Amino acid sequence: MWNSFRTDSPPGLIAGGTTFTGGGGDQLGGYLARPDGAGPYPSILLIHHAPGWDEFYEEFARRFANHGYNAFCPNLFGREGPGTPDDVAAAVRAAGGVADDQVVGDCTAALGWLKAQPTSNGKVGLIGTCSGRPLTVLVASRVPGFDAAADLWGGRVVAAGDQLTPKQPVAPIDYTPSLNTPLLGLFGNDDQSPSPAEVDQHEAALQQNGKTYVFNRYDGAGHGFFYYDRPSYRQQQAMDGWGKLFDFYGQYLKG
């Protein structure tokens, strides 16, 4: 998929901020990037990470749009009010994070919003990175209607009792029987959240429940190895991971 376009017709895209009705009827912001064409195109819902609804996720959305997807990233921290991504994320962390039920409600609404777009082909994938909690696994298990989901180094799928809170009362691994879509996982073997042992435990739960999944693990990579703006970036592993993502979504969303 990489550099597969023709030089006499490079892909165009349309991108910018928008609003949608989130869970509970709240008006929330979002960032939509889509191919410049009538479609129909598959869609991807991006669950932003704990550092916030930030510039990386805008670029993340544009990359998917450049490869033929309607990519939408809702601002899951929007109820904290406006501010810089760092300031809003700090306020959310100080409040103990966002509640699982709230994220599920917002992602349910965003799924319906994406499917209703005039350029949608009706198929929607899900992706999330880090998150301080693996919201991709949570949403893919509790919200029906997604066609594929990708978890990029989501820590705390396996969560001990002292890591659970009133806002986040159930370890996502405990929802494994309800996982209702194929799952792709990309992990660094030098990571400690999740550690290789926790990835093993998650994989065992998927196998025990007969789920469709593919896990890819990378030596020499730790947490956040896609993040080109940080020392954690690993170019070779990240580019291989992008190839795995496009193959996976191509199979389930474009096939």
N, C-alpha and C positions, 0 to 999 in steps of 0.2 A: 504493500500500500504506500510505502514512503516514496516520495518523488515519482508517483505513478501518473501524474497529470501530463498532458501535452503542453508544450511551451507555446503553441499557437492558441491555446484556450485555457489559461490558468483559472483556477476556481475563484469565484467571487463570493463574498458573504456580506450579510447585513447583521449588525450587532449593536446592542445598546441596552440601557436600562428600561424596565417595564414594571408593571404592577400586576398582581393577581390576588384573588381572594383565598387566603390561607385557611387553616383549620379554625373553626369557631367563627368564621366570617370576618376575620381580621384582614385588613388590607396590608399586604407586604410587598416589598420591593423584590425584584429579581433581575437577573442578567440573561438575556436571550441572544444567542448567536445562531444564525441559520444560513444555509446556502442561498445564494441569490438566484432563485429559480422557483418554478411552480411546484416542483416535487412530483409525487409525494416522497418524503424522506422519513427514515426512522428517527427516533428521538432518544436523547439521553438526559436523564435527570442527574445533576451533579449535587452531591451533598458536601458542602464546604467543610474544611477542617477547623480544628479548634482555634488556630490563629485568626479565624474570622472569614467574613465575606470579602475577600481581598483581591488584589490585582492578579495574583497567581491564578485564581479561579476564573477571572475574566479571560485570561490567556488560555487556560485549560479549555474553556467553552469554545473559544475561537478555533482552537486546533481541531476539535471534533467537527465544528461546522465546516472547516476547510476540507474535511474528509467525508462530507455528505450527510451530516447529522444535524437535526434541530437540537441544540444543546442549551439547556436551561438550568441556571443555578439560582434557586430562591435564597433570599436572605433570611436564614433561620434565626438570626440574632436581631431581626428588625424590630421586635417589640421593645428592645432596650433604647430605641431612639437613634437619631443620626449621630455621626461622629466619624473619626478616622477608624479604619478597621482595627487598629491596635487598641484604641480606647474602648470601642464597643466590646471587643473580645475580652478585655480586662474586666469590664463590668459584668459580663456573662460569667466569667470564671469566679468572680467574687460572689456571685449569687448562687454558686454551686452548679453551674451549667444549665442547659435547657432540659426540660422534662422529656422523657421518652415519649409519653403520650402526645405531647405537643409536636414533637418532630414527626411522629406518625401521622398526626392530623394534617400538618402542613404538606408532607410528602404525598399523602392521599389526594389532597386538593391539587397539588402541582402535577400529579400524574393525570388527573382528569383534564386539567388545563392544557397540558401538552397534547393529549389525544384529540382535543377539540380544535387544535390549530389547523388552518386550511391546508398547510403543506405537510401534514402528518400522514404517514402510511399506517398508523394504528399500532405500531410496535414501539415500545419504550424500554430502554435499558436504564440501569442505575449504576452509579459509581460514587465512591467516597474514598478519601485518603485520611489516614490518621484519626481525626475527629476527637481525640481524647477519649473516644469511645467508638466502637465500630458500628456506626449508625447504618451503614449499608446492610450489614447482616440483620440488624434489628428491623429495618424497614422491609427488606426482602422477605422476611419471615412473617411479618404482621400485615402487610399490605398486598392483597392480590392484584394481579394485572400487569406486573412487570414481566418482560420476556427474557431478561438476562441481567445479572448483577456482578459488579467487580469490586472487590475489597482490596484496597492497596494499603498493606501494613497496618490494618486497623487493630490497635491494641485493645485489651480488655474485652475481647470476645469471651475469654475465660476470665471470670471475675470472682474473686474470693468474697466471702460475706462482708468483710470490712471495707470492701470497695463499693458495695451497694448502698444506695441512698434512697430516700423517699421519692426523689425525682427519677432515679434510675434503679428501680427495685429488683430487676431480674437480669441475670447474666445473659447476654445474647446467645451463648451456646445452648442455653436451656430452651430456646425457641427452635432449635434445629429440626424437630419433627414437623414444624409448620413451614419451613423454608419451601417456597413455591416457585422457584426459578433456578436455572443453572447459575452456578457461582464460579467466578474466576478469582483466584487469590494470587497476589504478587507480594513476596516477602524477602527481606534481607536476612541472611543467616547471622549477621552481626547485631541484629536488633534485639532489644530486651523488652519491647512492648509493641508487638508480641515477641516473646522469646521463641526459639525453635521448638522448645518443649510444648509451649502453648499452641503453636501451629500444629504440632503432632496431635495434641488433644482435640483440637477443632477438626482436624482431618478424620480422626477416628470416629467422632460423633457423626460426621457426614456419611462415612462409610456404613456405620451401624444403622443409619436411617435411610440408606439406599438413595442418597441424593446425587444429582449430577453436578460434578465440580471438577475443576482443574486447578491445582496449586503449583506455582512456580517459585522456586527458592533460589536466591542468588548469593553465592560466595562473594566476599569482599564488599558487601553492601549492608548498610544498617537502616535505621529509620529514616524515611523521607528521601530515598535515593533518587526520586524524580525531581526534587526541588533544586533547580539550577541556580537559585539565588542564595544557596546555603552551602556550607562546607560538606554537608551530607551527600551532595550530588555525586552520582557515579554514572558517567556518560555511557559507557558500554552497557551496563545493566539497565539503565533507563531506556535506551533505544531498543533493546531487546524486549523490554516490558511493553513499550508502545506497540511493537509488532504483535505481541501476544494479545493486547487489547483490541487492535483492529481486526485480527483474525477471529477473535471470540465474538465481537459484536457483528462482524460480517456474517458469521454463521447463523446467529440467532435473530438478528434484526434486519438484515438485508437479504438473507437467503429465502 
